Amino acid sequence: MPAIVLIGAQWGDEGKGKATDLLGDRVDYVVKFNGGNNAGHTVVVGDQKYALHLLPSGILSPGVVPVIANGVVVDIEVLFSELEALSARGVDVSKLLVSANAHVITQYHRTIDKVTERFLGKRQIGTTGRGIGPAYADKINRVGIRIQDLFDENILRQKVEGALDQKNHLLLKVYNRRAIAVDEVVDDLLSYVDRLRPMVADTALVLNQALDAGKTVLFEGGQATMLDVDHGTYPFVTSSNATSGGAATGSGVAPNRFDRVIAVVKAYTTRVGAGPFPTELLDREGDWTYTAEAGEFLRSAGFEFGTTTGRPRRTGWYDAPIARYAARINGVTDFVLTKLDVLTGLERIPVCVAYDVDGTRFDEVPVNQSDFHHAKPIYEELPGWSEDITGARSFSDLPKAAQDYVLALEEMSGSRMSAIGVGPGRDAIVVRHDLL
């Protein structure tokens, strides 16, 4: 049975939970392989809405084993907060597995993250302040704390002491903040050990054995392609590999075991935080379709506010070069197009087909970040539709203009549009090609 990678094709918030729901009952394991609690996603089950940040969305599907793999950085306080909130609403969370090799976000990671961002001032990256970057930095510097370290107090204390020797110097001498006590950190982490122990496993072994046994495993990426630390709009990126290659390194499952790569792409584009965004709608005057007012329409109709931060998302039109870039970098076999319903009522829908950079046309995403910062979108306009599409369940149910829009995006984007989200509900989706 297949191993499937699910990633975002833009700057995150594409609605990956919609694709997870679509696969739902046919998946045996859902694996989070990167990021931490900076990756918020909303899942709707019946009339219930769940906002998840650290847990895989598969935890809401009965019979599915949710896995937090080695590529994730885990804030244990957030982990148990989310588990308790779900349990209180009747969700069975007992099957969750957490990799012994996953790294831990501590109090000092969160503190360093926040004070560093303030120190940067206008040069801020736009971090969520949850300690993700500093935890990954410690991992790369080989001074991080892993889940397995919590079960040996001596090792844990040695690692915390070593980390705080440097961190406290930074806090005191550079940021003028108080030092953090070793006991404060150690005692906090040890307080979770008894609850954590039953869920800790060699998840790489578990997942490979599951695939050997014919199980279907879904690898669910946090953030998205354009936020990938290597392939995104650096330095305005996350601290992990959010592309399909990260599924292998972040889980311990070999690349040749993956059968399909599904990329979720919104019918328009959004971004949270700083960084280049060619199709962003900012103009205060001129043709309404290209003004900030149109951007506000997308934000309001699509409820574009961050699940994790609550920050309003920046909004713009669909960017076909970015979709092609995502298809190429990830080896995308299928796109899931989400929020098509948000565009209902527009007479004209612009699509970015290329960029103008200082008078030179770029049909693909410029490799030079300075060029990308200066890129101006070259648009083609497609006709809109006025009919309500939220009840559509087959492609033929969509108005002709909506069908044409989807087919145009498919032709421009480098892979087939296999499913189309037409509303917020779990079942509000049109399937053109089976994702399994």
N, C-alpha and C positions, 0 to 999 in steps of 0.2 A: 504493500500500500504506500501512498505517496508521502513525501516530506515536502511541505509547501511553505514558502517564505511569503510573508505579507508585509509590505513596506509602504510608506508614503512617498508620493512622487514630487511633492512641492516642498513647502516649508512647515509641514505639520498641520494638524487639525483638519485633515482631509475627510475624516469619518471612517477610520479603519475598523471601528467597532461594527459598522454596517456589514463589511465583508466577513468579519469573524462570525457574526450572527448568521449570515447566509450559509456558511459552512457548518456552523452549529453542531447539530446532532451527528454529523458524519465524521467529526473529528474526535480523536481519542485523547490527544494531549494538545495543550496550547502553551507555548513557550515564550516567555519574555526574555530577549537575549541582549538587550542593551539599555542604557539610560537608567533612570531612577524614578523618583516621584516628581520629576519635572515634566513627565509625559502624561498629561491628562487626557482622558477620553471618556465620552459619555455613551452609555449603552441604555437603550430603552427596551424594557421587557413588559409587555402588556401595557398597563397604564403606569408602570413604575419606571422612574429614571434613576440610573446609577452613575455617579461620577467617580471614576477610578483614576488613580494616579500612579501607584506602584504595582498593583496586582494586574495580572493578565486578564483581559476581558472574558476569557473562557471560564473564569471562576463562576460565572453566572449560569453556565450551561450544565445541567445535571448529567452525570456520567463522564464528564471531561476531567482529566487530571491537569490542573494548572501548575506550571513550572516557572520558577524564577531561576534562570541559569547563571553561569559564571560571569557573563559579560555585564551583568547588572550591578549597580552600586545600591546597597540596601540601607535605607534609614529604618532601623528596627522599630522605633517609636511609631512612625507612619505605617509600617507594615501591620502592627497589631491594632492600631487605630482603625485602619480600613477593614481588617478582619472582624473586629468587634462590631463595627457599624453594619457590615453585611450580615453577620450572625443575628443581630438584633432585628433584622428584617426578614429572617427566615431562610437565608442562603446558607447552604452546606459548604463550609470552607475547610473541611477536614482532610481533603485530598491534596492540598497544596504541598508542593515540594520546593525546597530552597537549596541551591547549590552550596556545598561546603566551601567552594572556592570563590563565591561572590564576595566582593569587597563591601565594607561597612562604612556608612556615612556617620561620623561622630559629631558631637557638639562643636569641636574645634573646626571641622570642615565647614559647618554652617556659618560660624562666626567669621572665619577667614573670607568666605564667599561674599558676605554682606559688606564687610569693611573694605575689601578690595574694590568692589563695585562703586562704593561711595568715593573712594580715593581716586578712581579713574575720572570721575566727573563727567565731562562732555564726551570722553572717550569710552564710555561704558559699552559693554557688549550687549547688555540686556538680559543678564542672567536672572533666573528665578530666585536666587539667593538661598537655595536649598542644599548647598554643599556638594553639588554634583561634580563640578569642575575640580575643586580641591581634592575630592576623594579619588577621582581618576588620576590627578597629578601624583598623588601619593602612590597609587598603583604602579604608574610608570616609573617613578623614582624608587620603587621597591621598598617603601616604608609604610605600605598600607596595612590595614587590619582586615583579615578575612573572617567569614562566618565561623570557620573551624577554630579560629584563635580564641573565640569566646569560651570554649570548653576546656581551656587550660589557663587558669588565672595567672600563673607565672609568666607564660608567654605573652598573654594579653597585657599584663602590667609592663613588661619590658618594652613592648612595641609602643604603648601609649607614652611611656617615659621618653623613649627615643624621639617620638614625633613631637612631643610638647617642648623638648629642649629647643627645637628650632621654631616651632609655632609661637611659643610664648615670647621668644626674642623678637619675632616679627610684630606681634601684637603690642608689646610694650614699647619697643624702640621706634617702630615705623608708624603704627596706627594709633599709639597712645591709648590703648585699651588695656583692661585688666588681664592678668595672667589667668590661665585655666588650670585648676588643680588636677593632678593625676588621679587622685581618688575619686574626684567628681565624675570623671569620664569612665573609669573602670567600674565603679559601683553602679552607674547607670546601665552600662552594657551587661553586667552580670545579672542585673535584675530581670532580664528577659530570657536567661539561659534555659530554665525549666520549661517554659512555654515554647521556646524555639526548637529544642532538641528533637521532638518527634517529627518535625517536618524537614530536617536537614538530611541531604542525601548526596550521593555521587550521581548528580543528574545527567552527566555525560554518559555514564554507563546505563542508566535507566532509559534514556532516550534511544540509544543505539540498540538496546535489547528490545525496546518497543517496536522499532522499525524492523528488526529481524523477525519479530513475531507477527508482522503484517499489519501493525497499527498505523493509523493516519496521524501525523504530527504536524501541527501548524506552528510556525515560528513567526512571532508577532513583533515587528520592530517598533521601537519608540521613536518619536520625532520623525524625520523624513530625509529624503535624499539631499535636498539643498541645505540641510543642517548637519550633514555628515562631516566629521572632523577633517577628512581627507578630500572629499568630493563636493562639499558644500561651499557656500559663499564665505570662505575663511577671511577674517577671524570671527565673523558673525555666525558661529556654528555652535553645536553642542560638543561635548567632550568625548563622544564615542562614535563608532561606526554604525550609522543608521541605514546603510545600504545592505543589499542582499549578502555581500561578502561577510558582513558582521554576524550573520546568522551562524556561520560555521565556527568562527573564532569565539563567538559569544556563547556557544552551547556545547562545543566538543563533538559536533556531528560533522563528518567530512563533507566537503562541497559536492562531491559526486553522488551524494545521496539525495540531493534536492531535485525534485521532479518539476516543480512549477514555481514561478515567481509572479505574485500578484501585486500590482501597484495601485494604490488608491489615489485618485486625482479628483479634485473638486471641479465643478463646471465653471468656476471662476477661480481667482487666486486670493489667498490671504497670507498674512505673515504677522507674527508677534515679535516685538523687540526691534533692535536696530539692524541695519544692513541693507544692501541694495535690493530693489524691488521695481523692476522696469515698468510694470503695468499699473503701479499704484495710482489711485485716483486722488489727486491733490488740488487740481486747478479750481480757482474760485469763480471763474467766469468762462464764458464760451459755451459751446455745445454741451447741454446737460449730460449727455452720454459719457463725456470725458471729464466730468467735474467731480469735486469732492462730494457733491450732493448725490451723485450716482453711487459713489463709494459708500455713503451713509445708507443708501437704499439697500445695498448688498449686506451691509453690517446688520441692519435692522431685520431684514427679511430672513437672513440666514442665521440670526442670533450669533454673531461672530464676536464672542467674548471668551477669553481663555478659560479652559476648565480648571487649570491649576492656579492661575493668577487672577482671573477675572478681568484682566486687561482687555480693552477693546482691540480687536485685530485690525491691522491695516488691510485694505481691500483693493482689488483690482481685477481686470479682466483675465481670461484664460490666456496662458502663455505656452504656445505650442513648442517653441524651442526648448523650454524647460522640460516639458513632457517627453520630448525626443531624447533629451539628455538622460533623463531618468530611465527610459527604456533601454538605452545603450549601456549605462553604467551598471544597471541591475540585471540585465538579461530578462526583461519583463516579457512574460508570456501572455498576460491578461491585465487589462486595466479594469478597475471598478470606478465608474464615474458617479460622483455623489452630488447631492443638492441641485440637481437639474431643476427641481420645482421652484427654487429661489428666483430663477430667471423668468418665471411666468409673469406676463404683463408688460415685458419690455418690447418695444417696437423693433429695435435694432440691438444686436448683440455683437460687440467687437471681439475679435480674436487676434492676439498678437501672433504674427507669422514669422517675424524676423526683427532685427534691431538695426537702428541707425546709430553708429558711434562716430561722431565728428565727421559725418558725411560719407562714411564707409558702411555698406550693408553687411551685416552678419546674419547668416541664416541659422547658425547654431550658437549656443552659449559661448561667449568669449572666454578663453582660458585665462586671459589677463584680467585680474580683478578690477584694475583701474578702468579698463574698457567696460566691464560689466556695470560699474558704478555710473558710468556716463551713458549707458545704453538707453536709447529712446525707442519705444515700441513702434513697429510698423504694423498697422492693423488692416484686417479685412473685416467687413461687417456682414453678419448673417441675419436673416429675418427672424424676428421673435414670434411668440405665440401668446394668446390670451386665455386659452382653455386651461381649466384646472387639471393637472396631470397626477395628482396625488393618489387617485384610484387606479392608475394604469398598472397592469400586471403582466402585460406582454408588449413587445415592441410595437405591434400594430395598434395598440390602444393609444399610443402617443400621437399628438397632432403631427401633421406632415412637417411643419417647420421644426418641431422638436426632434423628430427623426433625422431630418437633414442636418441639424446642429450636431447631433451625436456622430453621424457618419462623417461629417467634415472633421471633427476632432479626431476620430479614429484614423482618418487618412493622414492627418498632420502629425500624429503623436507617436507613430512607430510600433504600435501593437493594437490588437483588437479591443474594443470596448465590450467586455463580456457581460457586465451587469451595470445597471443604472439605478441610482437612488432617486426616488421621486417623492420622498417625505421622511419625517423623523422616525416613524414607527419601524419596528424590526421587519415587518412584512412589506414595507413600502419600497419595493424594489422590482425592477424588470430584469429578468435573466435572459440573455441572448445566447450564451454559451456556458455549459456546466463548468464550474471552477474546479471540479475534481475529475 
